[in-house]
Amino acid sequence: MSDLHNLSVKALATLLQTKEVSAVEVATRFLARMGGNPHNAFLDIDSEATLAQAQASDAKLANGTAGPLEGVPVAHKDVFVTQDFATTAGSKILSGYRSPFDATVVQRLRTAGMVTLGKLNCDEFAMGSANENSAFGAVQNPWDTARVPGGSSGGSAAAVAAGLAPAATGTDTGGSIRQPASFCGITGIKPTYGRASRYGMIAYASSLDQAGPMARTAEDCALLLSAMCGPDPDRDATSLDVPAEDFTAQLNGSIDGLRIGIPKEFFGEGLHADVRAAVDAALAELTKQGAKLVPISLPRTELSIPVYYIIAPAEASSNLSRFDGVKFGHRAKDYTDLESMYKKSRAEGFGNEVKRRIMTGTYVLSHGYYDAYYLQAQKIRRMIADDFQNAFKECDVIAGPVAPSVAWKLGENANDPVADYLADIFTLPASLAGLPGMSVPAGFGAHGMPVGMQLIGNYFKEAQLLNVAHRLQQATDFHLQKPAGV
């Protein structure tokens, strides 16, 4: 079948279960499309490893022991460690590293039967909003190769949008699933913090990092999320004791009477008119199905940027101290003693943005500044979480834009990192509060580029978000439209 790469996860799973296609046939089709690494989306491809997994899936499909997603391909963001593929987190300091184990998310998706296509490009250690901070080159947006795909999960979003993979994993620390999903016209969801295990996910900011799926549709994301989530108490201390859930069960439920909160802070100065028009049109489609729009306020939205860029770098400065050239990864060739080796290895191995955040984090944690910066940021973080709880007294789901604009051009913000930081203003609040959030295609804006609508739910309300997104996708075709050549 020549159009296998255009099929959804659900459609592929059905074809595989009914044996209309084989896992090897599907994997071979995607590997052929990945040839030459379009859009610089992949960092490691091993066709032998992929085909070996596909052959194992075919055996399970034949003997009746297949998992629910048996034989369906998936690609993993390169911050998830994998046995069969190299892991670099987009950094030179991890050049050549191969993990002796799989991350829990990788393991669970493989248990469900998914076949790994390879590892996806990302901002170095997931630090970025454009996927221009990768040590291995920027990723291109398939809708316009002169533009960014968003970050840090830009390789994941680009691969799905370009038909190089039907689904991908991503991580979201401050919006790194939702923003690239918006920029590339796909669907992505960040679950409640702690619902998906962080074991084997290379840490950036431990109290914020969360894994999630990225695919074309809400239904596909629900299928992957069902396989990914669940307690992991023996390996992840931040894993919540919340049972795994079938997130597809409520997809077709009615949204008649659903109260959708519209934060005034998300629709003020700085939001581009084209993005607002697309989001307003998507909201109008939901009101046709009986949903009601409710004005709400999230008064500390603007404070989320300074709060995030204090807390996240502080945690990064601690997490990245382990990369010193001693046990694994890059080690400087010329050094005189242990201290010299540390300094040179880290100076050579880390990129500028990572260095910037390590230095910022070390500063705010240093004696004399901890109380003034870090402690105050944590207090405001608590207030941001309280703002959401107050809002949820008036609404069931919160909706708004994912980012103030569509994807900008590659290199446009190269000398202005703060411009990238400001692009996260609408995604950061939910991350700081640990709430589930997702991006769903909502049409197109300037230059014909995709626009995503953000949906935010209360804790453990992922099924409700997916229901709203699915109902929107039943009424629109934005998620079905693809870049030229796909």
Secondary structure, 3 states (H helix, E strand, C coil): CCCHHHCCHHHHHHHHHCCCCCHHHHHHHHHHHHCCCHHHCEEECCHHHHHHHHHHHHHHHHHCCCCCCCCCEEEEECCECCCCCCCCCCCHHHCCCCCCCCCHHHHHHHHCCCEEEEEECCCHHHCCCCCCCCCCCCCCECCECCECCCCCCHHHHHHHHCCCCCEEEEEECCCCCHHHHHHHCCEEEECCCCCCCCCCECCCCCCCCEEEEEECCHHHHHHHHHHHCCCCCCCCCCCCCCCCCCCCCCCCCCCCCCEEEEEHHHHCCCCCHHHHHHHHHHHHHHHHCCCEEEEECCCCCCCHHHHHHHHHHHHHHHHHHHCCCCCCCCCCCCCCCHHHHHHHHHHHHCCHHHHHHHHHHHHHHCCCCHHHHHHHHHHHHHHHHHHHHHHCCCCCEEEEECCCCCCCECCCCCCCHHHHHHCCCCCHHHHHHCCCEEEEEEEECHHHCEEEEEEEECCCCHHHHHHHHHHHHHHCCHHHCCCCCC
